[in-house]
Amino acid sequence: MELLKDLEWRGIIYQQTDEEGLKELLEKESISVYCGVDPTADSMHIGHLLPFLTLRRFQMHGHRPIVLVGGATGLIGDPSGKKEERQLQTVETVQHNVSCIKKQLETIFNFEGENGAIMVNNYDWTSKIDIVTFLRDYGKHIGINYMLAKDTIASRLETGISFTEFTYTILQAMDFNYLYEHHNCKLQIGGSDQWGNITTGLELIRKMQPEGAKAYGLTIPLVTKADGTKFGKTESGAVWLDPEKTSPYEFYQFWINTADADVVKYLKFFTFLSKEEIEALEQSVETEPHLRKAQKALAEEMTRLIHGEEALQQAIKISAALFSGDVKNLTASEIMQGFKDVPSYEQKDENVSLVDLLVNAKISPSKRQAREDITNGAISINGEKVTDVGYVLSDADKIEGKFTLIRRGKKKYTLIKY
């Protein structure tokens, strides 16, 4: 399917600066397209994904993606969507964040071949510009009235905005102008909140490049959930791409728990499955929702893309073990992923009776109740029921010598650490 038609079918296009002009350009030639992210943290979260996955779609249709990590703009802070000033970060912190985010972006793009992706850091050119050059060569082209009309700035006038954040839109415009000049970049894509920054870039290109220079902007809609809650958030916080912050199992679980009302939209937004494949999954949602085929496809595609095949298979293994209750074949690292948020207790004695452990770890409220729980078959050790009230835990009950998993009833787990 033609690229723009595919993006429209997926619901990915929110605004365009010149729809017909961009369509003609893409039909005529392969172009360079850029999307950027500011390194405000040492990891991206899934709220950052859609613009970059859209950039990847351009690459799959023969265009060259330019992936920009804002080492300079990250030092300033985008006022978009903010009610107050950002806390400024040190150069060292931002550059550390840049290196972490670059590694995550490398999993999404192909850097080989004729249209291999280019990764750039705007600190490399912005840091070389002195204040007088900034004011004369760039600031002179962007009027105050023009900037005040931008939603991101106008929304901050009552609460206050520093000159630093006021100039952010010019800094991002400089990026577009630089990439146009040095990489023949003719299109910037971004989230819907980036419309003002993108159009400022087009204004700067119009004034600084030779007459007839033409560039384009395209924005992507905000991702929403059907129930009105914020996309990308769980009870424990944001869903990060860094496996140390959000484990591959937790990442997989986020996607597989997608509501029926959202899953087809997310398949269109986030996966590279074809129209035919997605329509077949949509049919499954309507006729056999209990099978959750669409959710499984979404979770598998996303986990494979961000964390790789091995991590995906591990997430599937953990999920199956938790569903069945048979956890004895899980490794220690898989136990840590799957039971990261369950209550835990540190056991220091080498051998302890099961009754004492249940009371000490507050799994059962008393020894009498602990004995009843064991006798009634309510207690499992590493997925296997234990009905012997005289049972004493041994090394055989320790997974890799590190953990024992106690379950009381069907769902109440406690992780015993050694």
BELTA-V429631 format. One record per backbone hydrogen bond with DSSP energy under -0.5 kcal/mol. CO is the residue of the C=O (numbers start at 1). NH is the residue of the N-H. If there is no record, write none. Layout:
co | nh
CO | NH
CO | NH
This chain:
co | nh
2 | 6
3 | 7
4 | 8
5 | 9
6 | 10
7 | 11
7 | 12
7 | 13
8 | 11
12 | 221
15 | 219
18 | 22
19 | 23
20 | 24
21 | 25
22 | 26
23 | 27
24 | 28
25 | 29
31 | 64
32 | 186
32 | 187
33 | 66
34 | 189
35 | 68
37 | 70
38 | 40
44 | 241
44 | 242
45 | 48
46 | 49
46 | 50
48 | 52
49 | 53
50 | 54
51 | 55
52 | 56
53 | 57
54 | 58
55 | 59
56 | 60
57 | 61
58 | 61
58 | 63
59 | 62
63 | 65
64 | 33
65 | 67
65 | 118
66 | 35
66 | 68
67 | 69
67 | 120
68 | 37
68 | 70
69 | 71
69 | 122
70 | 74
72 | 75
72 | 76
73 | 76
73 | 77
79 | 82
86 | 88
90 | 94
91 | 95
92 | 96
93 | 97
94 | 98
95 | 99
96 | 100
97 | 101
98 | 102
99 | 103
100 | 104
101 | 105
102 | 106
104 | 107
105 | 108
105 | 109
109 | 111
110 | 117
113 | 116
115 | 65
118 | 67
120 | 69
121 | 124
122 | 125
122 | 126
123 | 127
125 | 128
126 | 129
128 | 130
130 | 134
131 | 135
132 | 136
133 | 137
133 | 138
134 | 138
134 | 139
135 | 140
138 | 141
138 | 142
139 | 142
141 | 143
143 | 147
144 | 148
145 | 149
147 | 150
150 | 153
150 | 154
151 | 155
153 | 156
153 | 157
154 | 157
156 | 160
162 | 166
163 | 167
165 | 168
167 | 170
167 | 171
168 | 172
169 | 173
170 | 174
171 | 175
172 | 176
173 | 177
174 | 178
175 | 179
176 | 180
177 | 181
178 | 182
179 | 183
179 | 185
180 | 184
184 | 32
184 | 186
186 | 216
187 | 34
188 | 218
190 | 220
191 | 194
192 | 195
194 | 198
195 | 199
196 | 200
197 | 201
198 | 202
199 | 203
200 | 204
201 | 205
202 | 206
203 | 207
204 | 208
205 | 209
210 | 213
216 | 188
217 | 17
218 | 190
219 | 14
219 | 15
220 | 192
223 | 231
225 | 228
229 | 225
230 | 233
232 | 239
234 | 237
237 | 234
238 | 240
239 | 46
242 | 245
242 | 246
247 | 251
248 | 252
249 | 253
250 | 254
251 | 255
252 | 256
253 | 257
255 | 258
259 | 262
259 | 263
260 | 264
262 | 266
263 | 267
264 | 268
265 | 269
266 | 270
266 | 271
267 | 271
274 | 278
275 | 279
276 | 280
277 | 281
278 | 282
279 | 283
280 | 284
281 | 285
282 | 286
283 | 287
284 | 288
288 | 291
289 | 292
292 | 296
293 | 297
294 | 298
295 | 299
296 | 300
297 | 301
298 | 302
299 | 303
300 | 304
301 | 305
302 | 306
303 | 307
303 | 308
304 | 308
308 | 312
309 | 313
310 | 314
311 | 315
312 | 316
313 | 317
314 | 318
315 | 319
316 | 320
317 | 321
318 | 322
319 | 323
320 | 324
321 | 325
325 | 327
327 | 330
331 | 335
332 | 336
333 | 337
334 | 338
335 | 339
337 | 340
339 | 342
343 | 415
345 | 347
345 | 417
346 | 348
352 | 393
353 | 357
354 | 358
355 | 359
356 | 360
357 | 361
358 | 363
358 | 364
359 | 362
366 | 370
367 | 371
368 | 372
369 | 373
370 | 374
371 | 375
372 | 376
373 | 378
373 | 379
374 | 377
378 | 409
379 | 386
380 | 382
380 | 407
381 | 384
382 | 328
384 | 381
387 | 389
388 | 391
391 | 354
394 | 397
395 | 398
397 | 399
398 | 400
398 | 401
399 | 402
399 | 403
402 | 418
403 | 399
404 | 406
404 | 416
405 | 382
406 | 414
407 | 380
407 | 409
408 | 412
411 | 413
412 | 408
413 | 343
414 | 406
414 | 416
415 | 345
415 | 417
416 | 404
417 | 347
